[in-house]
Amino acid sequence: MDQLTEEIESDSFVSREVMVYQVPPRTSAQGYKAAEWDVEKFLWKGRLRVIEVGARCDIRLEDPNTGELFAQATYASPWTQVEPVLDSSRYFVLRVEGENGQRAYIGMGFLERSESFDFQVALQAVAKRASQPAEAEDKPQNRAPPKDYSLKEGQTFSIKLPGRDKPAAPKPTSSGSGSGSGGFSLPPPPPPGRRR
């Protein structure tokens, strides 16, 4: 069964159009800034897919027409493969690896902030799902068997409601005018006034 789940692919997120940029070397330990990139001159434009394959997650940059792979990053703990830039919510830096194991850092940008937000949510969901099995194994499985609260044959029970201890007393009938208010009645309401 484990072998079958390793082969199932699920698309967590798809963006039809992202741009890839050349990233200059990091100037400080704080992080990357999109203002330092030439965002008007992108290296490549195509589709981004976040694909879960069993416990692994791949971020693929593909040609939207042919599906040809441009670059790929395997998103795994400690989640350092994707880094948001400091000055924009639409741009990220991806750490991609080639087939020979060489690493490169490329900039990636979305056209819309909503796509950027959805991308971050998809990555957070992947990280959460990856951490859940480890947490489930850490919890002890010492659970007591469920108790049987069903009534046995012939067994009954009664419920006492507060304020219902005595049976209701019959209401006395009045021998007066029948209004039941001791002969007191309110006058009728005044007629509506003229509108001004």
C-alpha positions as CSV (number, residue, x, y, z in Angstrom):
1,M,0.0,0.0,0.0
2,D,2.9,2.4,0.7
3,Q,4.2,1.9,-2.7
4,L,0.9,2.9,-4.3
5,T,0.8,6.2,-2.3
6,E,4.3,7.1,-3.4
7,E,3.1,7.1,-7.1
8,I,0.1,9.3,-6.7
9,E,0.6,12.9,-7.9
10,S,-1.6,15.7,-6.7
11,D,-1.5,19.3,-8.0
12,S,-1.6,21.6,-4.9
13,F,-1.2,24.8,-6.9
14,V,-1.0,25.9,-10.6
15,S,-0.2,29.3,-11.9
16,R,-0.5,29.8,-15.7
17,E,2.1,32.5,-15.9
18,V,5.1,33.3,-13.8
19,M,8.4,35.1,-14.8
20,V,11.9,33.9,-13.9
21,Y,14.7,36.4,-13.3
22,Q,18.4,36.3,-12.9
23,V,19.2,37.1,-9.2
24,P,22.2,39.1,-8.3
25,P,24.3,37.8,-5.4
26,R,22.8,38.6,-2.0
27,T,24.2,41.9,-0.7
28,S,23.3,41.3,3.0
29,A,22.3,38.6,5.3
30,Q,18.8,40.0,5.5
31,G,17.6,38.6,2.2
32,Y,16.9,39.3,-1.4
33,K,15.1,42.4,-2.7
34,A,13.2,42.5,-6.0
35,A,14.2,46.1,-6.5
36,E,17.7,44.9,-7.2
37,W,16.5,42.8,-10.1
38,D,15.7,44.0,-13.6
39,V,12.0,42.9,-13.5
40,E,11.4,44.2,-17.0
41,K,13.9,41.7,-18.5
42,F,12.8,38.3,-17.4
43,L,14.8,35.2,-18.5
44,W,11.8,32.9,-19.0
45,K,8.0,33.0,-18.8
46,G,5.9,29.9,-18.2
47,R,3.7,27.8,-15.9
48,L,4.4,27.0,-12.2
49,R,3.0,23.8,-10.6
50,V,3.3,22.6,-7.0
51,I,3.0,18.9,-7.2
52,E,2.8,16.5,-4.2
53,V,4.1,13.0,-5.0
54,G,3.5,10.9,-1.9
55,A,5.5,12.6,0.9
56,R,7.6,14.7,-1.5
57,C,6.7,18.0,-3.0
58,D,8.1,19.4,-6.3
59,I,7.9,23.0,-7.5
60,R,8.1,22.8,-11.3
61,L,8.5,25.5,-13.8
62,E,7.2,24.2,-17.2
63,D,6.5,25.4,-20.7
64,P,2.7,26.0,-20.7
65,N,2.3,24.5,-24.2
66,T,4.6,21.5,-24.3
67,G,5.1,20.8,-20.6
68,E,8.8,20.8,-21.0
69,L,10.6,21.3,-17.7
70,F,12.6,24.5,-17.3
71,A,13.6,24.1,-13.6
72,Q,12.5,22.2,-10.5
73,A,12.9,22.6,-6.8
74,T,12.1,19.8,-4.3
75,Y,10.3,21.5,-1.4
76,A,11.3,19.7,1.8
77,S,12.1,20.4,5.4
78,P,13.8,22.7,6.5
79,W,11.8,24.6,3.8
80,T,14.7,26.7,2.6
81,Q,14.0,26.1,-1.1
82,V,11.6,29.1,-1.4
83,E,12.4,32.5,0.1
84,P,10.1,35.5,-0.2
85,V,11.8,38.8,-1.1
86,L,11.9,41.6,1.5
87,D,10.3,44.3,-0.6
88,S,7.4,42.7,-2.5
89,S,4.8,40.0,-1.9
90,R,4.8,38.9,-5.5
91,Y,8.4,37.8,-5.8
92,F,10.3,34.8,-4.5
93,V,13.8,33.3,-4.8
94,L,13.8,29.5,-5.6
95,R,16.8,27.2,-5.0
96,V,16.7,24.8,-7.9
97,E,18.9,21.8,-8.5
98,G,20.1,20.4,-11.8
99,E,20.4,16.7,-12.6
100,N,24.1,16.7,-11.7
101,G,23.4,18.2,-8.2
102,Q,24.4,21.8,-9.0
103,R,22.3,24.4,-7.2
104,A,21.2,27.8,-8.6
105,Y,19.1,30.6,-7.2
106,I,16.6,32.1,-9.5
107,G,14.0,34.9,-9.0
108,M,10.4,34.1,-9.6
109,G,7.5,36.6,-9.9
110,F,3.7,36.4,-10.1
111,L,1.6,38.9,-12.1
112,E,-1.0,39.1,-9.3
113,R,-0.7,39.3,-5.5
114,S,-3.6,36.8,-5.2
115,E,-1.6,34.1,-7.0
116,S,1.4,34.8,-4.8
117,F,-0.8,34.4,-1.7
118,D,-2.3,31.1,-3.0
119,F,1.3,29.9,-3.7
120,Q,2.3,30.6,-0.1
121,V,-0.9,28.9,1.3
122,A,-0.1,25.8,-0.8
123,L,3.4,25.6,0.5
124,Q,2.2,26.1,4.1
125,A,-0.3,23.2,3.6
126,V,2.5,21.0,2.3
127,A,4.6,21.8,5.3
128,K,1.7,21.1,7.7
129,R,0.9,17.8,6.1
130,A,4.5,16.8,6.2
131,S,4.7,17.5,9.9
132,Q,1.5,15.7,10.9
133,P,2.7,12.1,10.6
134,A,5.6,12.8,12.8
135,E,3.4,14.4,15.4
136,A,0.9,11.5,15.2
137,E,3.7,9.0,15.9
138,D,4.9,11.0,19.0
139,K,1.5,10.8,20.7
140,P,0.9,7.8,22.9
141,Q,-2.0,5.5,21.8
142,N,-3.1,4.6,25.3
143,R,-6.8,4.9,24.9
144,A,-9.3,3.2,27.1
145,P,-12.1,1.2,25.4
146,P,-15.3,3.1,25.0
147,K,-17.9,2.7,27.8
148,D,-21.3,1.2,27.2
149,Y,-24.0,3.6,28.4
150,S,-26.9,1.9,26.7
151,L,-29.9,0.7,28.8
152,K,-30.1,-3.0,29.5
153,E,-33.3,-4.8,28.8
154,G,-36.0,-3.8,31.4
155,Q,-33.9,-1.0,32.8
156,T,-35.6,2.4,33.2
157,F,-34.6,5.8,34.4
158,S,-36.5,9.0,35.3
159,I,-35.6,12.7,34.9
160,K,-36.6,15.3,37.4
161,L,-36.8,18.8,36.1
162,P,-36.3,21.7,38.5
163,G,-39.5,23.5,39.5
164,R,-41.6,20.6,38.5
165,D,-41.7,18.9,41.9
166,K,-45.4,19.5,42.6
167,P,-48.3,18.9,40.2
168,A,-49.8,22.1,38.9
169,A,-52.6,23.5,41.0
170,P,-55.9,24.2,39.3
171,K,-56.6,27.9,38.6
172,P,-59.4,29.5,40.6
173,T,-62.3,30.7,38.6
174,S,-63.6,34.2,39.3
175,S,-67.3,34.8,39.9
176,G,-67.0,38.5,38.9
177,S,-67.5,40.1,35.5
178,G,-65.4,37.5,33.7
179,S,-62.5,39.9,32.9
180,G,-60.3,38.2,35.5
181,S,-58.6,41.5,36.4
182,G,-60.6,42.4,39.4
183,G,-62.9,44.8,37.6
184,F,-60.1,47.0,36.4
185,S,-59.9,47.7,32.7
186,L,-57.8,50.0,30.5
187,P,-59.4,52.6,28.4
188,P,-59.3,52.2,24.6
189,P,-56.4,53.8,22.8
190,P,-56.9,57.3,21.5
191,P,-57.9,57.8,17.8
192,P,-55.1,58.5,15.4
193,G,-54.3,62.2,15.0
194,R,-54.3,64.3,11.9
195,R,-51.2,64.3,9.8
196,R,-49.5,67.6,9.5
